[in-house]
Amino acid sequence: MKDLLAGIGAREPRAKIALIVLIIAVASTAGVLTYSVLSSDHPELELVRGDLTVKGSIAQEGVEADEYAGVATLTYELSGSDIEWRVLDLDDTAFVRDIGGGYSERGYTTASNGRTLTIDEPGRYSVRLYVDGDLDRSGTAVLDGPVDRTFSWKQTLASGSSHSYSVSVRYMYSDYLGYCQDDVVRHQNEDSDARFVVIDDTIRMLESALEAEYREVRGSAAVIGGQDYADYLLSFVQCCISYPDPISSADGGYVLDTEEGSGDMFLHGEWERWSYPLETIHTGYGDCEDTAFLAASLFSAAGYGAAIATIPNHMVTAVVLADFTPHSAVTGLELAEKRVTSTGENLFFCETTTDLAVPCGYVTKEVLDGIDALDSVTMVVP
């Protein structure tokens, strides 16, 4: 086994990335769907009013656009007695759960039955304007502005005691949109997986908020940088990011399929699509790759060595811990640890897709079997 397999520079989707990425050897232990948006007769038209950008035929003369103090309006000024605005939030899940238990593509909803459409939440919207029952205009409206996300969760320790936490983070919608529109290949390819492990201003602010909350709740017992704090960071990802419903096609529709389905299909309308950490924070959803990237980013921002590894049908993250005390109270899971042959550091692998707080180093037997077969991981050095 080679001690150092390769050195790779992480691709920079944004200028604020600050990572060193290495692929290192470790010593082993025991159908695409898209939103159907009506094409515009004037796709080149663009209208900018403050933080509002309008594109398509709704940007042509006859619709007045305005934005003030974070509230945007589109007003139809031509003749017509029956005016209807229909909107599709392009940042929402691609599918919705039906009453009967199946799933269907998210559709447009009526946002206004008057001449004016009001948008008061930063976001990206597909807009259709109907006049006297006929489709008159269509296009997109993007409203920039600050986005606030608050996450609350409970971490139950191996000792049986539990702590409740709540953290908030603020970022600009345009920062999130920049990641959404990055043209990087959104699945595994010849590039390093760590191109999605990003430490930007939002991740730094989130980790700082997490540290402040940890100190506030844990008081004098709070020790930053050790095993307990790593467990705490992992619990945030596990408990605050929801796994999207895995769905697959069946009998001309879509159904829940926990064995073969795709959560990315439910979330993005694509069978496979990897997301940057800020995308995962914004939507509150993420499958194994997305949550592994987020956890690795937070570990690295907090000063830990971290890694991600792809095993059959799954991705996990790992954290370097100098001292580790096994949790005797953890049952039904296996300890997953590997030694980095080039540095002698110990990596403890983490499951990020559980909705309960599971400590670092503990995975199912099936996941452990995949980890045992690894001969390399992608290491992220803070």
Long-range contacts (C-beta under 8 A, 24 or more apart in sequence): 1-25, 1-341, 1-375, 3-341, 3-342, 4-342, 5-376, 8-191, 8-192, 8-194, 8-378, 10-192, 10-194, 10-195, 10-197, 11-184, 11-191, 11-192, 11-195, 13-178, 13-179, 13-182, 13-184, 13-195, 13-198, 13-276, 14-178, 14-179, 14-182, 14-198, 14-200, 16-198, 16-199, 16-200, 16-201, 17-198, 17-199, 17-200, 18-199, 19-194, 19-197, 19-198, 19-199, 19-300, 19-380, 19-381, 20-380, 20-381, 21-192, 21-194, 21-197, 21-378, 21-379, 21-380, 21-381, 22-378, 22-379, 22-381, 23-192, 23-376, 23-377, 23-378, 23-379, 24-340, 24-341, 24-342, 24-343, 24-376, 24-377, 24-379, 25-340, 25-341, 25-342, 25-375, 25-376, 26-338, 26-339, 26-340, 26-341, 26-347, 26-374, 26-375, 26-376, 26-377, 27-338, 27-339, 27-340, 27-341, 28-338, 28-372, 28-373, 28-374, 28-375, 29-336, 29-337, 29-338, 29-339, 29-372, 30-372, 31-249, 31-271, 32-269, 32-270, 32-271, 33-94, 33-105, 33-265, 33-269, 33-270, 34-269, 35-88, 35-90, 35-94, 35-105, 35-126, 35-269, 36-105, 37-88, 37-126, 37-138, 37-140, 38-128, 38-135, 38-138, 39-138, 40-137, 40-138, 40-139, 45-139, 51-122, 51-143, 51-144, 51-145, 52-119, 52-141, 52-142, 52-143, 52-144, 53-141, 53-142, 53-144, 54-139, 54-140, 54-141, 54-142, 55-139, 55-140, 56-127, 56-137, 56-138, 56-139, 56-140, 57-137, 57-138, 57-139, 58-127, 58-129, 58-137, 58-138, 58-139, 58-141, 59-139, 60-137, 62-137, 63-129, 63-137, 67-143, 70-120, 70-122, 70-143, 70-145, 71-118, 71-119, 71-120, 72-118, 72-119, 72-120, 72-141, 72-143, 73-116, 73-117, 73-118, 73-119, 74-116, 74-117, 74-119, 74-127, 74-129, 74-141, 75-115, 75-116, 75-117, 76-115, 76-116, 76-129, 76-131, 76-136, 77-115, 78-131, 80-131, 80-132, 80-136, 81-132, 82-130, 82-131, 82-132, 82-133, 83-112, 83-113, 83-114, 83-115, 83-129, 83-130, 83-131, 84-110, 84-112, 84-113, 84-129, 84-130, 85-110, 85-111, 85-112, 85-113, 85-117, 85-127, 85-128, 85-129, 85-130, 86-110, 86-111, 86-127, 86-128, 86-129, 86-130, 87-111, 87-117, 87-125, 87-126, 87-127, 87-128, 88-125, 88-126, 89-123, 89-124, 89-125, 90-123, 90-124, 90-125, 90-126, 90-140, 91-123, 91-124, 91-180, 91-282, 91-283, 93-244, 93-266, 93-267, 93-283, 93-285, 94-265, 94-266, 94-267, 94-268, 94-269, 95-245, 95-247, 95-254, 95-265, 95-266, 95-269, 97-245, 101-255, 101-256, 102-253, 102-254, 102-255, 103-245, 103-247, 103-253, 103-254, 103-255, 103-256, 103-266, 104-253, 104-254, 105-269, 119-143, 122-146, 122-147, 122-173, 123-173, 124-177, 124-180, 142-177, 143-173, 144-172, 144-173, 144-174, 144-177, 145-172, 145-173, 146-170, 146-171, 146-172, 146-173, 147-171, 147-172, 147-173, 147-176, 147-282, 149-281, 149-282, 149-284, 151-236, 151-240, 152-240, 153-235, 153-236, 153-239, 153-240, 153-357, 154-239, 154-357, 155-231, 155-232, 155-235, 155-239, 155-357, 156-356, 156-357, 158-327, 158-328, 158-329, 158-330, 158-359, 159-329, 160-329, 163-217, 163-218, 164-217, 165-213, 165-214, 165-217, 165-232, 165-236, 166-213, 167-206, 167-209, 167-210, 167-213, 167-236, 168-209, 169-202, 169-205, 169-206, 169-209, 169-281, 170-205, 171-201, 171-202, 171-205, 171-278, 175-200, 175-201, 175-202, 175-278, 176-278, 176-279, 176-282, 179-275, 179-276, 179-278, 179-279, 180-279, 182-276, 186-270, 186-272, 186-273, 186-274, 186-275, 187-272, 187-273, 187-274, 188-274, 188-310, 192-378, 193-289, 193-308, 193-310, 193-315, 193-378, 194-296, 194-308, 194-378, 194-380, 196-274, 196-275, 196-276, 196-277, 196-289, 196-293, 197-277, 197-293, 197-296, 197-297, 197-300, 197-306, 197-308, 197-380, 198-276, 198-277, 198-278, 198-293, 198-297, 199-297, 199-300, 199-301, 199-382, 200-277, 200-278, 202-277, 202-278, 202-281, 203-277, 203-278, 203-297, 203-298, 203-301, 204-301, 206-281, 206-298, 206-301, 207-233, 207-298, 207-301, 207-302, 210-236, 210-298, 211-302, 224-302, 225-302, 225-303, 225-304, 226-321, 226-323, 227-321, 227-323, 227-324, 227-325, 227-360, 229-302, 230-299, 230-302, 230-304, 230-319, 230-321, 230-360, 231-357, 231-359, 231-360, 233-295, 233-298, 233-299, 233-302, 234-295, 234-319, 234-350, 234-352, 234-357, 234-358, 234-359, 234-360, 235-357, 236-298, 237-291, 237-294, 237-295, 237-298, 237-352, 238-291, 238-351, 238-352, 238-353, 238-354, 238-355, 238-356, 238-357, 238-358, 239-355, 239-356, 239-357, 240-284, 241-280, 241-284, 241-285, 241-286, 241-290, 241-291, 241-294, 241-352, 242-284, 242-285, 242-286, 242-355, 243-285, 243-286, 243-287, 243-353, 243-355, 244-285, 244-286, 244-287, 263-287, 287-353, 288-314, 288-315, 288-316, 288-352, 288-353, 289-315, 291-352, 291-353, 292-316, 292-317, 292-352, 293-317, 294-352, 295-350, 295-352, 296-380, 297-380, 299-380, 300-380, 300-381, 300-382, 301-382, 302-382, 303-382, 304-382, 305-345, 305-347, 305-379, 305-380, 305-381, 305-382, 306-379, 306-380, 306-382, 307-347, 307-377, 307-378, 307-379, 307-380, 308-377, 308-378, 308-380, 309-349, 309-371, 309-374, 309-377, 309-378, 311-367, 311-370, 311-371, 311-373, 311-374, 312-370, 314-367, 314-370, 316-349, 316-350, 316-351, 316-352, 316-363, 316-367, 316-371, 317-349, 317-350, 317-352, 318-347, 318-348, 318-349, 318-350, 318-377, 319-347, 319-348, 319-350, 319-360, 320-345, 320-346, 320-347, 320-348, 321-346, 321-348, 321-360, 321-361, 322-346, 324-348, 324-361, 326-361, 327-359, 327-362, 330-358, 330-359, 330-362, 333-358, 333-362, 333-363, 333-364, 334-362, 334-363, 334-364, 334-365, 334-368, 335-361, 335-362, 336-361, 336-362, 336-363, 336-367, 336-368, 336-371, 337-361, 338-371, 338-374, 338-377, 340-379, 347-377
